[in-house]
Amino acid sequence: MGLAALVAILLLGLGLRLNEAWDGRAPVYDAKAYAAIAANLERGEGFTVGPGATQPSSNYSPGLPLFVAGVYGLTGGMHERLARVVLAVIGTLSVLFAYLIGRRLVRALHRPRVGEVGLVPSREASLVKSPRWGVEYSPGVWPALAGALVVAIYPALLEYQGMLMSEPLAATLLSGGVLAVLWAWEGEQWRWMLPGALFGALTLTRPEYLGVAVLVAALIFVRDARSEWRLSLTRAAIFLGALVVVIAPWSIRNAIALDRVVPISTGGGQVLFAGTYLPSDGNPEKVGAEVVAENPDLFSPGDAQRLRLEQILARLAAAEHPGMETDRALSRMGKEQLWDDVTEEPLEYAGFVATKVWRIWSHGPRYVMREPVWEVMHWLLVAFGLFGLAILAWQRRWEALLLGAIFLAITALSALLVASPRRVLVLIPLLASLAVVSITWTRARLMSSHAYSGTNSSIVPPERPDSLGAP
């Protein structure tokens, strides 16, 4: 029954995504830019948005447009609908990955803790025979199915599947990368090439994950460094090597085209300045209007509506640092601004950061996530997910360190740079997997208050899975 339910949920997720991809949605500005870059790549005009660009094309991450251009090349034409359909199929994998990670995390609770010498069979780790249906099932299955269902129907992920946006693809790559890390511990050293490659592809899609990937490599080394430091170093080196192989061609291209070292993309100065601009109250959508209002000598009142944020900041940077490249100027201004915020107004800046963290976690992107039913679902997902992370940490599991580091890194980046709920959207499959832990743990605690009846259930020895989906 569990397999049938999983297949049904996967088909539901696939159907919803294909429907969005086939019909399409009015693209947001970034989606238009990605589509333009992919089309220009197919025409042989290079990685460029075109004459209508409001910022350098190098500010855009290359992963999605390169993939879409590859689809165009394989199909012999610019078929954006087909590209969206392919991305929808890939996006559906995040549903499966959320389920598989959830199952693994539940089983991780029943392995020996540090210092323990054996595993006492637990009710959660065993198979239970249902008195109603007469079939055996693992108690972690149904919570994992619930987690997969949330990912399958999460509205913001679905809506972005209807345009060329990087978040659904990144969600699949991140969840797939985490699953591959958990899988790589169980076998030969070559397995570490898979998570490294996935994190490399993720970095090309969302450049902020370059630092996260390095952090994951450090955790891979630290886990067993005391007892097996050479083996741990080898694992981390293979992981990083695979990552470098994936991103190196683009980094080399940037060094030639931009005449400077740019691992993935530019634009860091812009997001740093916007992310440290106190008058915006942590809302990136207010930065442009506030800059215009505070610089009447540079802007007319209508510029806040007429110009995009990158155009406003480019004009400000040119005025502050004439002749300097825009992103470098904004980077310098952002660092100076951050220093002033921390040293001169620490309390105000602390509140500013708290507001930004609240902004990214309090709701999902897109207006649909403001509807009560979806807002409640989002809050329950966050609450159960964080509770699941706390349970893993309490049990002293390495999985808690791995997932917690990813969550903390993305939260810290959002607190420092632009605070967009789109960053958390990529984490939704991992949140759903952690929610599986909390639901399973809560269910087990409730069941432990009642004695098992021999007529109601029977415990049999646990299964010994050895697939990618379980340790």
N, C-alpha and C positions, 0 to 999 in steps of 0.2 A: 504493500500500500504506500509506503514511503516513497519508493521509486516512481510509482504512478503519479503521486502528488507532485513530486519534483518535476517530472516531465510536464505536467499540466501547468505548473508555475512558469517553467521556462518557455512553454508555448505562449502563455499569456504575456510574459514580458516581451517575447519576440514579436507577437502580434501587435501590441501597443506601439512598439518602436517602429515596426515596419509601416504602420499606419501613419505615424508622424513623419517618417522619412519620405513616404510616397507623396503625401499631400503637401508637405513642406510648411514652413511658417515664415512670416515676415522676418527677415534676418536682422539681428542687432548689428551695430557698427562693426564689431570685431568679426562677425560671421561674413559680412560683406567683404572685409579686407582679406580674410582667408580665401574666400571664393575668388577674388580678383588675383591674388598671388598664384593660386593653383592654375587659373586660366592662363596667366602670363607665362608660367613655367611650361605649360603644354604648348604654347605658341612659340616657345624658344626665346622669350624676351627676358628671362631671368627671374630672380626672386624679387619682385617688385609689385607694389600695389597699383602703380600706374600714375598718370598725371594728376589724378584727383586726391592723392595722398595728403593727409594732414600731419603726418609724422614719418620719420624714416622707416622704410620697410624692414630694416634690421631690428626694429623694436618688436616685431612679431615673432613668436616662436615658430620654428620651421616644421615641427613634426606633422601637424595636421595638413598643411598645404602640400608638403612633399608627398604624403600618403595619397591625398586626393589626386595630385598630378600623376602619381603612379597608376591609379585606377584609370585615369583618362588615357594614359599611354597604353595600358593593356587592352582597353576596350575600343581604342581607335577613335576617340572623340571626347568632347567635353560634355559628359552626361552627369550633371550634378545630382540628379535624382538617383541614379545608379550608385554614385559615390555615397550618398546618404543612406541608401539601403545597405551597402556593405558595412558602413559604420554602425548601422543599427544592429546588424548581426554580431559585430564585435562587441557592441555595448551590452548585448544580452549575456555575454560571458560573465559580466560582473555579477549577475544574478547567481549563476552557478558558483562562482568563486566565493561569494558571500556565504553560500550554503556550506561549501567544503571547508572554508576557514572556520566557520562556526562549529562544525563537527570536530575539527582538530582541537580547537580551544577547549571544548567540553572534555575531550579525552585527556587533554593535558592536565586537567585538574586531578586526575586519578593516577598520575605517575608519581613516584617518590619525590618528596621535597629534598632540598639540599640537606645532607646528613642522614637521611633515612635509608635503610638498607633493603627495604622490600615494599611491595605494594599490597595493601590489604584490599581485596575485592570490595568494591563499593556498589551500592544500588544503582548509581548513575551509570557505572561502567558496564553493567550487565544488560542482558536482554530480558525483556519482560514479555510474558505471554498475556495478550489481551483476552479477558474472559468473554468479551462480546464478539470479537471477530475471530478468535482462535489462532492468531498469528503472532509471531515474535517480532518485537521491535526494540530499538534502542531509545531510551527516554530523551536522548539529545536530538532525535530526528525531527520531531514536530516543532520544537523551538527553532531549529535550523530552517525548516520550511517556512516558518513565520518570518524569519529574517530575510530569506530569499524573496518572499512575497512583497515585503516592504520595498526592496530594491527594484523589483519588477514593476511596481506601480508608482514609484516616487515621481510626482508630476514634473518637477524641474528637470530631472534627467530625461524624461520623455520629451518635453518641449524642446530642449536643446538638441535632441536627436532629429528634430525637424529642420535644423539649419546646420551649417558647418561650424560647430563649436567644439572646442577641445576637451571640455569637461567629461562627457561620457566616455570618450576614448581614454582619457587619463584615469578615470575611475576603474576601467577594466585593467589597464596596465599596472596601476598601483596594487589593486587586489590580487592580480595575477602574480605580481612580483613578490608580495608578502607570502602568498601560498607557496611559491617556488622556494623562498627562503626556508620555510618550514619543511618542505619536502627534501631540500638539499641536505639537511642534517642526517638523513637516513641512509645515504648511500655513498657512492664513490665521489672523489673530488671533482670530477668533471661536471657533476650536477650544478655546481656553483656558477657555471657559465650561463645557465638559464635565468636565474634571478638577476644577475649582472646585466644581461642583455635587455631584460624587461625594464629594469630601472634606467638603463640607457635610453630606451625608447620613450620612457616616461619623461626623462629630462628634456629630450627634444620637443616633447609635447607641452610640458609645463616646466620652464627653466628653473623655477624655485626648488625643484626636487633634486637638483644637482647637489646641493648641500645636504639634503635628506639622504641621498644615496651614499655620500661619504660617511654620514653618521651611522647608517646601517652597516657599512663595511667595518667601522670601528667597533660596533656592537658584536659583529660576527667574530672579530678577533678577541674581544674581551671575554666572551662567554666562557671559553675553555683555556684562556691564556695561561692561567696558573699551572694547570696540569699538562697541557699539550700546546705550548706556545708555537712550536714550529708548524704543527698541523693547523692551528688557528690562523697563523700568518698566511699559510698557503691558501686556506679558504678565502680569506679577505682579499688576497692578491688576485685569485682567479675571478672573484666577484668584480673587483675594480678593473681588472684587465678586460673583461667582457664589456663592462660599461664604457671604457675608453674606446674600444674597437667600434662601438656603435656611434659615439658622438665625435670621434676624432675627424672623420671626413668633413663634417660641417664646421668644426673648429678651424681646420686647415683652410677651408674655403673662406671663412671670415677673416683669417689672418691675411689672406691675399686680397680679398675684396675691400676690406675695411682698413687695411694697413695697421692693424693693432690686434692685440690678443682679446678675443671675444669668444668664450667657450660656446655660448648658445645664441644669445640675443642681447641687444642693447636696450636702453629704456630704464635701466636701474635708477639713474639719477632722477628721472621724472617721478617714479613711484615713491622714491625716498622723500623727495620734497613734498609731494602731495600727502604722504603718510605722516609727516611730522608738522603739518601746517595747523597749528592750534585753532585759528579762527573757524575752521571747518567743523569743529566739534566731532571729529572722527568720521564724518560722512564725506566720502570722496566726491559725491555729486554736488557738494556745496563749495568745493575748493575753487573752481573757476569763478563763480560769482563773488566770492570773498576776495580773491586776488584782484578782480576788476574793481571792486568797491574800494579797496585799500590803495589802489594805484591810479587815481583819476588822471594823472598826467600822461599815462600810457594807454588808457582805454577810455572809450566812450561808454555811457551807461548801457547801450544796446549790445555791446560786445559779449556780455555774459550769455546772451541767447544766440548770438550770431556765430560765435567762435566755439570750437571744441576746446576741451581742457588742454590738450597738447599744444594747440596754437597759442593759447593764452600764456602757458608756461614758457613756450619758446620765445615769445616777445619779451617776457619778463627777464629771462636768462640773457637775451641779447642786450637788454638795457643795463643789467647788472655787470655782465662780463663781455663787453664788446669783442668780437673776433674769436671767442672761444666756442668750441663745438657745444651744441645745446645740451646734450646729455652730460657732458663733463661739467658744464657750468651748473646745471641743476644738481648734480651730485655734490659739488662743493657747497652750493647754497643749502642743500638738504642737511649735510653734515654740520654746517655752522648753525643751522636752525635747530637741529637735534641737541647740540651742545647747549645752546641758549635755553631750550625748553627744560633740559635736565638740571642745569645749574641755577637758572634764574627763577623758574616757576615749576619746581618739582611736584608740588601738590596738584597743580592744574594739569601738569603733564600726566601724572598718575591717573587722574580721573579721565583724561583724554584716552589713555591706553585702555582703561577698563571699559569705556564706552565702545571702543573699537572691537574689543574681544566680544562684548555682548552683541554687537552688530553682526558679527560673522556667525555666531552660534545660535542666536535667538530665532532665526527663521531662515528658510532656504531662499535662493534667488528666484526671480520671476514672481509676478503678482499672484499667480495661482497659489503660491505657498502662503499667502495671507488669508486664504479662505479658512474658516474655523476648523473644518475637518482635517485639512492637511497640516495646519499649524499644530493641532493637537498631536497628530501622528509624528510630526517632526520632533516635538518636545518629548514625547514618549520614547522615541528612538534615541535621542540624545541622553535622556535620563537612564534608560536601561543600558545603553552603550557604556556610559561612564561608570555605572554601577558594576557592569561586567569587567571593566578594566580594573576597578578597585578590588574585585574578588580575585582576579589573577594576581594582582600585586600582593594581596594578603596571603595568597598561597605561595608567594615567592617564586613565581614562574617567570622564566626568561621571556616568554611570549608577551608578558605585561611590559617589560622593558622595551622590547621591539616596537610594539604598537604605541605605547605611551610616548616613546621618543618621536615617532612620526607625528602624532597628534600635537605634542608640545612644540615641535619645530614649526609646523604650519601655523599654529596659534601665535607663536612668537614672531614669525615673519609678518603675519597680518597685523600684529600689534605695532610693529616697526614701520611697515610699508602700508600700502593701500589696503584697507579692510573691506574685502568683498566677500559676501556669502558664497560666491562661486568657488572660493578656495576650499570651503568645507564640503561642497557638493562632491568633490573628488573623493572625500573620505567616507561617503555614505555607505558603500559596501562593507568597509571595515567597522563602522559603527554598528551596522546590522549584525555582523559576526560577533561583536562583543555583547550585543543585546541577547544573543543566543545563550551566552554563558550566564548572564544574570537571570534569564527566565528559567533555564535548567536548574540553576542553583536554588532559586526561590521555590520552584516546584518540589525539588528534593527536600528542602527544609520543611515544607508543608506536609509532604508525605511522611516524613520521619516522625511526625507527631501522631501518626496512626499506625497501628500494628498491621503488618501484612497478613492477609488471610490466605490460607492454603487454597481456598476455593476461588479466590479472586485473581491471584497471579502466581506465577512460578518463575524462579530465577534460574537461569541456565548460564553456563560459562560464557564470558564475553567473546565476541568475535575477534579475530586477529587480522585486521585489514592490512594490506601492504600496498595500496594504490596511492595515487597522488592525492586522493581525498582524505586520507586518514593515516596516522602514524602507525 
